[in-house]
Amino acid sequence: MMTGSNVVERHHVFGGAFKAKSEYYGFIAPLRPDLHPNGVHFQDTKENKKIDKYLKRMCQRYYEKHCGTRDQFRNEFGRNYL
């Protein structure tokens, strides 16, 4: 479960150089503090990496359906996640 807590942190699915693009496209996810990669309580586990990959894939599918092509996504976000 990615939420289910009354405390959540705002996670930019594509961070770093792509943070502004995450904002622009709405690629933001509310995550429990222990699942948020930039959070104080985050633990780098296999499960958390799986969640991150899932969110990136979900956003790319949305982008390809509503915003542009796979090549355009790759140009904007640096790589293909599918």
VOBA-1610 file (N, C-alpha, C; in pm, whole numbers, padded with zeros to 5 digits, always signed):
BEGIN
Met+00085-00117+00000Met+00000+00000+00000Met+00090+00124+00000Met+00063+00214-00096Met+00149+00332-00111Met+00101+00448-00025Thr-00024+00447+00012Thr-00074+00549+00105Thr-00135+00474+00222Gly-00251+00511+00267Gly-00311+00442+00380Gly-00264+00498+00513Ser-00198+00607+00507Ser-00149+00674+00626Ser-00205+00815+00623Asn-00222+00875+00739Asn-00268+01014+00738Asn-00151+01110+00718Val-00031+01055+00704Val+00087+01136+00672Val+00141+01087+00538Val+00142+01176+00439Val+00198+01141+00308Val+00294+01251+00264Glu+00383+01214+00176Glu+00476+01310+00118Glu+00451+01316-00032Arg+00472+01431-00088Arg+00449+01457-00230Arg+00573+01411-00308His+00556+01311-00391His+00668+01251-00465His+00659+01286-00613His+00765+01347-00667His+00777+01369-00811His+00828+01239-00871Val+00748+01176-00954Val+00784+01045-01008Val+00917+01052-01083Phe+00938+01158-01157Phe+01065+01180-01225Phe+01130+01302-01158Gly+01230+01277-01079Gly+01292+01384-01002Gly+01414+01442-01070Gly+01493+01510-00993Gly+01616+01570-01043Gly+01589+01668-01155Ala+01657+01648-01266Ala+01643+01737-01382Ala+01503+01733-01442Phe+01425+01630-01408Phe+01291+01613-01465Phe+01179+01654-01369Lys+01215+01712-01257Lys+01115+01749-01155Lys+01011+01848-01210Ala+01055+01949-01284Ala+00962+02047-01340Ala+00867+01981-01441Lys+00917+01884-01516Lys+00830+01814-01611Lys+00730+01725-01538Ser+00772+01667-01426Ser+00677+01591-01344Ser+00565+01683-01297Glu+00600+01803-01255Glu+00499+01902-01214Glu+00406+01934-01331Tyr+00465+01963-01446Tyr+00388+02005-01563Tyr+00285+01899-01604Tyr+00327+01773-01607Tyr+00238+01665-01651Tyr+00155+01606-01537Gly+00180+01649-01415Gly+00105+01596-01301Gly+00154+01461-01255Phe+00280+01429-01285Phe+00336+01302-01244Phe+00386+01312-01100Ile+00288+01324-01011Ile+00310+01340-00867Ile+00232+01229-00797Ala+00291+01169-00695Ala+00223+01063-00622Ala+00234+01088-00472Pro+00123+01073-00398Pro+00132+01083-00252Pro+00184+00950-00198Leu+00295+00954-00129Leu+00354+00832-00075Leu+00372+00842+00076Arg+00362+00727+00142Arg+00397+00722+00284Arg+00543+00762+00297Pro+00582+00824+00407Pro+00721+00868+00425Pro+00825+00757+00406Asp+00792+00634+00446Asp+00890+00525+00432Asp+00905+00477+00287Leu+00816+00521+00198Leu+00824+00484+00057Leu+00878+00597-00030His+00887+00716+00026His+00930+00832-00052His+01082+00833-00064Pro+01134+00822-00188Pro+01280+00813-00206Pro+01359+00929-00148Asn+01300+01047-00137Asn+01369+01161-00079Asn+01333+01180+00068Gly+01254+01090+00122Gly+01209+01102+00260Gly+01313+01058+00360Val+01302+01109+00478Val+01395+01078+00587Val+01386+00930+00626His+01267+00872+00615His+01245+00735+00662His+01256+00631+00551Phe+01295+00671+00432Phe+01302+00580+00317Phe+01409+00473+00337Gln+01373+00351+00299Gln+01469+00242+00299Gln+01476+00187+00157Asp+01596+00174+00105Asp+01618+00129-00031Asp+01601-00023-00036Thr+01477-00067-00059Thr+01448-00210-00062Thr+01402-00252-00201Lys+01399-00380-00223Lys+01352-00435-00350Lys+01206-00394-00375Glu+01125-00396-00270Glu+00984-00357-00281Glu+00970-00209-00321Asn+01049-00122-00260Asn+01042+00021-00292Asn+01089+00049-00434Lys+01190-00022-00481Lys+01234-00007-00619Lys+01124-00052-00715Lys+01052-00156-00676Lys+00941-00206-00758Lys+00831-00100-00768Ile+00801-00033-00659Ile+00699+00073-00658Ile+00743+00188-00748Asp+00870+00227-00738Asp+00921+00337-00821Asp+00911+00303-00969Lys+00948+00182-01005Lys+00940+00138-01144Lys+00795+00136-01192Tyr+00704+00088-01106Tyr+00562+00085-01139Tyr+00510+00226-01168Leu+00543+00323-01083Leu+00497+00460-01103Leu+00551+00520-01233Lys+00677+00496-01261Lys+00737+00547-01385Lys+00670+00487-01507Arg+00644+00358-01504Arg+00577+00291-01617Arg+00435+00343-01634Met+00365+00360-01524Met+00228+00410-01530Met+00226+00550-01591Cys+00318+00635-01552Cys+00324+00770-01607Cys+00360+00768-01755Gln+00451+00681-01794Gln+00488+00673-01935Gln+00369+00626-02019Arg+00295+00529-01970Arg+00176+00482-02043Arg+00076+00597-02060Tyr+00056+00674-01954Tyr-00033+00788-01963Tyr+00017+00887-02068Tyr+00145+00918-02062Tyr+00206+01013-02155Tyr+00184+00966-02299Glu+00212+00840-02326Glu+00200+00788-02462Glu+00055+00785-02510Lys-00038+00771-02420Lys-00180+00770-02458Lys-00235+00911-02478His-00187+01007-02398His-00250+01139-02397His-00161+01255-02442Cys-00030+01236-02446Cys+00058+01351-02467Cys+00149+01341-02588Gly+00202+01225-02616Gly+00297+01215-02725Gly+00343+01071-02747Thr+00444+01057-02828Thr+00496+00926-02865Thr+00602+00879-02766Arg+00643+00755-02783Arg+00750+00700-02698Arg+00880+00776-02719Asp+00910+00811-02843Asp+01031+00889-02869Asp+01025+01026-02803Gln+00909+01089-02805Gln+00894+01219-02738Gln+00911+01203-02588Phe+00856+01095-02532Phe+00873+01070-02388Phe+01022+01054-02356Arg+01090+00974-02435Arg+01233+00951-02413Arg+01311+01082-02422Asn+01274+01167-02516Asn+01341+01297-02527Asn+01315+01385-02406Glu+01195+01376-02351Glu+01161+01460-02235Glu+01213+01406-02103Phe+01210+01272-02087Phe+01243+01213-01957Phe+01369+01127-01958Gly+01441+01129-02068Gly+01574+01068-02071Gly+01584+00920-02103Arg+01475+00847-02088Arg+01480+00703-02118Arg+01341+00644-02128Asn+01336+00521-02174Asn+01211+00446-02185Asn+01200+00354-02065Tyr+01085+00353-01999Tyr+01063+00268-01882Tyr+00977+00147-01912Leu+00931+00135-02036Leu+00845+00021-02073Leu+00922-00089-02140
//
